[in-house]
Amino acid sequence: MNSRERLLMALDRGQPDRLPVTTHHLMPYFLDKYMNGIGEAEFFEFFSLDPVTWVWDQKADEAAGCYWTAIEADAVGGGLRWIVSDEWRIETEAVSGSRNKATRYNIVTPEATLTMVLEESSQSTWVVEKLIKQKSQIELIDKYAPRTLCDVDAVNRTADDTATRGIVRGSVPGFEIYGQPGCWQDAAVLYGIERLLMQTFDDPTWVHELLDILKRRKIVNVESMKGARFDLIEHGGGDASSTVISPKIFEEFVAPYDREVIAAARGVGQRVVYHTCGGMMPILEQIADMGPDAMETFTPPSLGGDTDLREAKRRIGDCVCMIGGFDQARFFQGCAPQETRLAVRRCFEDAGLGGGFILAPSDHFFDADVELIKAFAEEATTCTYS
């Protein structure tokens, strides 16, 4: 099998020629520091991993008065573009006094200006000032925020270029500037997870209103993916994990909204993976019942999760493909190659039975020993089903 055939068979819960092995997002920091700045395609070729090509192509809904604009170069260094409208303008300014580079985003609407501050390092970008500061501000988002659409032609050009080398993966878009795929996850980014959790008790009606606004925006985008040759799109997020929220909150505030987005995606022919980087065991069936084709990241306890791969396979392995399960913190640094190989073999023995399993790190990694990644990839190729 080629990599594309191998990954697709596993996603469809089949048994390929051997264990598919890949990774999640590749961090530019890692590629620059450890791989002399090579590109992602070169990374997969160097390690003989099964490639995943990520596509983020979006377009403005011109019929709704939306268009692309460029951020001023002297404010944040140039290169960033956003979809805006005359009623949703984005202005930026540098923020001084931070150890890291910080940028304030001012979103100007006809009624008020919303603000958000991001900081960034060589490794990552994060939110230090949440966009939603007052509950009433969600009305501005609902009324004025542009809704992005999938650029189907651009996605399909990437699919043509990828051919048999691997799969094309996309995402349910998060809120522009900084957001994430899941409805609850996006709300946590915009409002703050601690405050959001408190409001599920103090003002659940408002939380449902916010989640509904985000859900409707996401469904518009997902429905525009019809005809786009993604092989997999990501939904969910770590703030929906059981190490952050209870199964009861998941049932009431996560599942109803994310289930509708998943249904919309599958309705236009897209496979969906639900991403939960954190605890999963108490909510395995709740996630699977939302209808995704695959689930990730099956983070082990040694990395702050709670996954028992063998038990997870027993409980939900017959209805979803499982992706992840590997502890990149312990076995990509500071150990002997044989330990990495044994960790790969344990994952295969626990979750590989019958297929429907793709071995991957349990989310991102920034620092890693090249020789250990080689051991990870090489050992996976020896994990066959015969």
C-alpha positions in Angstrom: 0.0 0.0 0.0 1.1 3.6 -0.5 0.7 6.0 2.4 -2.6 7.4 1.2 -4.2 4.0 0.9 -2.8 2.9 4.3 -4.2 6.0 6.1 -7.6 5.9 4.4 -8.1 2.2 5.2 -7.4 2.9 8.8 -9.7 5.9 8.9 -12.4 3.6 7.5 -11.6 1.2 10.3 -10.0 -1.3 8.0 -6.8 -3.3 8.4 -4.0 -2.0 6.1 -0.7 -3.7 5.2 0.9 -2.4 8.4 0.4 0.1 11.2 0.0 3.6 9.7 2.4 6.1 11.5 2.3 9.8 11.3 2.3 12.9 13.4 0.1 15.8 14.3 0.9 19.4 13.3 4.6 20.0 12.7 5.9 22.9 14.7 8.1 25.3 12.7 10.2 25.7 15.8 11.2 22.0 15.7 11.8 22.0 11.9 14.1 25.1 12.3 16.0 24.0 15.4 16.5 20.3 14.7 15.9 19.8 10.9 17.7 22.8 9.4 14.5 24.4 8.4 13.2 21.8 6.0 9.6 21.8 4.9 6.9 19.4 6.1 7.0 17.2 3.0 10.7 16.8 3.4 10.2 15.9 7.1 7.8 13.0 6.2 10.1 11.8 3.5 13.2 11.9 5.8 11.6 9.8 8.4 9.5 7.6 6.1 6.3 8.5 8.0 2.9 8.5 6.3 2.4 12.1 5.3 -0.4 14.4 6.3 -0.8 17.7 4.4 -2.7 20.4 6.3 -4.8 22.9 4.3 -6.3 26.1 5.7 -7.6 27.8 2.6 -10.5 30.1 3.2 -12.2 32.7 1.1 -14.4 35.8 1.7 -18.1 35.6 1.2 -18.2 38.5 -1.3 -22.0 38.3 -1.7 -22.2 39.2 2.0 -19.8 42.2 1.6 -16.8 40.4 3.0 -13.2 40.8 1.6 -9.6 40.2 2.4 -7.5 42.9 3.9 -3.8 43.1 4.9 -2.6 44.0 8.4 -0.3 47.1 8.5 3.3 46.0 8.2 4.7 48.4 10.9 2.2 47.1 13.5 2.9 43.4 13.6 5.6 42.7 11.0 3.3 42.2 8.0 2.2 39.1 6.2 -1.2 38.6 8.1 -4.5 38.9 6.2 -8.0 38.6 7.6 -11.5 38.4 6.1 -13.3 41.6 7.1 -16.2 43.8 6.1 -17.0 47.5 6.3 -18.8 46.6 9.6 -16.0 44.5 11.0 -12.6 46.2 10.6 -9.4 44.9 12.2 -6.7 47.3 13.4 -3.5 46.3 15.1 -1.0 47.8 17.5 2.1 46.6 19.2 1.9 46.2 23.0 5.0 47.2 24.9 6.1 45.9 28.3 5.9 42.2 27.5 8.8 39.7 27.5 7.4 38.3 24.2 6.1 40.0 21.1 2.5 41.1 21.9 -0.1 42.5 19.5 -3.5 44.1 20.3 -6.2 43.5 17.8 -9.0 46.1 17.7 -12.1 45.0 15.9 -14.1 48.0 15.0 -17.9 47.5 14.5 -20.6 50.2 14.0 -21.6 49.8 17.7 -18.4 49.2 19.7 -14.8 48.1 19.4 -13.7 44.6 20.6 -10.1 44.0 21.7 -7.9 41.0 22.0 -4.2 40.6 22.8 -2.0 37.8 21.6 1.6 37.1 22.6 4.0 34.9 20.6 7.4 33.2 21.0 9.5 31.2 18.7 7.4 28.2 19.8 3.8 29.3 19.9 1.1 32.0 20.0 -1.4 32.4 22.8 -4.2 34.7 24.1 -3.5 37.0 27.0 -6.5 39.2 26.7 -9.8 37.5 25.8 -12.1 39.0 23.2 -15.4 38.7 25.1 -15.2 40.9 28.2 -18.9 41.6 28.6 -21.7 39.1 27.9 -23.5 41.5 25.6 -20.6 41.5 23.2 -21.6 38.2 21.8 -24.4 40.1 20.0 -21.8 42.1 18.1 -20.2 38.8 17.0 -23.5 37.4 15.9 -24.4 40.6 14.0 -21.2 41.7 12.4 -18.5 39.1 12.3 -17.8 37.9 8.7 -18.4 34.2 8.1 -15.6 32.6 6.2 -16.1 30.0 3.5 -14.0 27.1 2.3 -11.9 27.8 -0.8 -12.8 24.5 -2.5 -10.6 25.1 -5.6 -7.5 25.8 -3.5 -8.1 22.7 -1.4 -8.5 20.6 -4.5 -5.3 21.9 -6.0 -3.5 20.7 -2.9 -5.2 17.3 -3.2 -4.0 17.1 -6.8 -0.4 17.9 -5.7 -0.5 15.4 -2.8 -1.7 12.5 -5.0 -0.7 9.2 -3.4 1.9 10.6 -0.9 -0.6 10.9 2.0 -3.9 12.5 3.0 -5.1 16.1 3.0 -6.3 17.3 6.4 -8.3 20.4 7.3 -10.2 21.8 10.2 -13.5 23.3 11.2 -12.4 27.0 11.3 -12.1 28.6 14.7 -12.9 32.3 15.3 -10.6 34.5 13.1 -7.5 36.0 14.7 -7.4 33.2 17.2 -9.9 30.4 17.6 -10.2 26.6 17.5 -12.5 24.1 15.9 -15.0 23.0 18.6 -17.9 25.2 19.6 -17.1 24.9 23.3 -13.3 25.2 22.6 -13.8 28.4 20.6 -16.0 29.8 23.4 -13.3 29.0 25.9 -10.7 30.8 23.8 -12.9 33.9 23.4 -14.2 34.1 27.0 -11.8 32.1 29.1 -12.3 28.5 30.3 -12.6 29.4 34.0 -15.2 32.1 33.4 -17.0 29.9 30.9 -17.3 27.1 33.4 -18.6 29.4 36.1 -21.3 30.7 33.7 -22.6 27.1 33.0 -23.8 27.4 36.6 -24.5 31.1 36.9 -26.0 31.8 33.5 -26.4 28.7 31.4 -28.8 30.4 29.0 -26.1 32.9 28.0 -23.6 30.0 27.5 -26.0 28.2 25.2 -26.6 31.5 23.3 -22.8 31.9 22.7 -22.4 28.3 21.7 -25.3 28.5 19.3 -23.8 31.6 17.6 -20.5 29.9 17.1 -22.2 26.7 15.9 -24.1 28.5 13.3 -21.0 30.2 12.0 -19.1 26.9 11.8 -22.0 25.1 10.0 -22.0 27.8 7.3 -18.3 27.1 6.7 -18.6 23.4 6.9 -21.5 23.3 4.4 -19.2 25.3 2.0 -16.8 22.3 2.0 -19.0 20.4 -0.4 -16.7 19.2 -3.2 -13.5 19.9 -1.3 -11.2 16.9 -1.4 -10.2 16.8 2.2 -9.6 13.4 3.6 -10.2 14.4 7.2 -11.2 17.6 9.0 -10.7 18.3 12.7 -13.3 19.3 15.2 -13.2 19.6 19.0 -10.5 20.8 21.4 -8.7 20.1 24.7 -11.1 22.3 26.8 -13.7 19.7 26.1 -11.6 17.0 27.7 -12.6 15.2 30.9 -9.5 16.7 32.7 -11.1 20.1 32.2 -14.9 19.6 32.3 -17.2 16.9 33.7 -19.2 14.4 31.6 -22.3 16.3 32.6 -21.0 19.6 31.2 -19.9 17.8 28.1 -23.4 16.3 27.7 -25.2 19.6 28.1 -22.8 22.2 26.6 -20.5 20.4 24.2 -22.2 17.4 22.6 -25.4 19.2 21.3 -23.4 21.8 19.3 -20.5 19.8 18.1 -22.8 16.9 17.1 -24.6 19.3 14.7 -21.3 20.5 13.2 -20.1 16.9 12.7 -23.4 16.0 11.0 -23.2 19.0 8.7 -19.6 18.0 7.7 -20.6 14.4 7.1 -23.6 15.6 5.2 -21.3 17.2 2.6 -19.1 14.1 2.4 -16.3 15.0 4.8 -14.7 12.6 7.4 -14.3 14.2 10.8 -11.8 13.5 13.6 -12.8 14.8 17.1 -9.7 16.1 18.9 -9.5 15.8 22.7 -6.0 16.4 24.0 -6.5 15.6 27.6 -8.7 13.2 29.5 -11.0 11.0 27.4 -11.9 7.9 29.3 -15.0 9.1 31.1 -16.5 10.5 27.9 -15.3 8.0 25.3 -18.8 6.9 24.3 -20.2 10.5 24.5 -17.6 11.6 21.9 -18.2 8.5 19.7 -22.0 9.0 19.9 -21.6 12.5 18.2 -20.8 10.6 15.0 -17.1 11.4 14.2 -15.2 9.0 11.9 -12.1 9.2 14.1 -11.0 10.3 17.6 -7.7 11.6 18.9 -5.3 12.2 20.8 -5.6 9.4 23.4 -3.1 11.1 25.6 -1.5 8.7 28.2 -1.4 9.4 31.9 2.4 10.0 31.7 1.6 13.0 29.5 -1.2 14.4 31.6 -4.1 12.5 30.0 -5.8 9.4 31.2 -6.0 7.0 28.3 -5.8 3.3 28.6 -5.4 2.4 25.0 -6.4 -1.2 25.3 -9.6 -0.3 27.2 -10.4 2.5 24.8 -10.1 0.1 21.9 -12.4 -2.4 23.6 -15.1 0.3 24.2 -15.1 2.4 21.0 -12.7 0.7 18.5 -15.6 -0.8 16.5 -17.2 2.5 15.7 -14.3 5.0 15.2 -10.7 5.1 14.0 -8.3 5.9 16.9 -5.4 8.3 16.2 -2.5 9.0 18.6 -1.7 7.2 21.9 2.1 7.8 21.8 3.9 9.7 24.6 6.2 12.1 22.7 7.5 13.7 25.9 9.0 10.5 27.3 10.0 8.7 24.1 11.1 11.5 21.7 13.7 12.8 24.2 15.9 11.4 26.9 15.6 7.7 26.4 17.3 4.9 24.4 15.9 4.1 20.9 14.9 0.6 22.2 12.6 2.3 24.7 11.0 4.2 21.9 10.5 1.0 19.9 9.0 -0.8 22.9 6.5 2.1 23.4 5.5 1.9 19.7 5.0 -1.9 20.1 2.8 -1.4 23.2 0.6 1.0 21.4 0.2 -1.4 18.5 -0.6 -4.4 20.8 -3.1 -2.3 22.7 -5.0 -0.6 19.9 -3.9 -2.1 16.6 -5.9 -5.3 16.7 -8.1 -5.5 13.6 -6.9 -2.2 12.2 -8.7 1.2 12.6 -5.6 2.7 14.5 -3.2 5.3 13.3 -0.1 5.7 15.5 0.8 9.3 16.2 2.2 11.5 19.0 -0.5 12.7 21.4 -0.5 16.2 19.9 2.4 18.7 19.2 6.1 18.4 20.0 8.6 21.1 20.0 11.9 19.5 21.1 12.8 15.9 20.0 15.8 13.7 19.3 16.0 12.9 15.6 17.2 9.4 16.3 14.2 8.7 18.5 11.8 9.8 15.8 13.6 7.5 13.4 13.2 4.6 15.9 9.5 5.5 16.2 8.9 5.4 12.5 11.0 2.3 11.8 9.4 0.2 14.5 5.9 1.1 13.3 6.8 -0.3 9.8 7.4 -3.7 11.5 4.0 -3.7 13.1 2.1 -5.9 10.6 -1.3 -7.6 10.9 -0.3 -11.0 9.4 
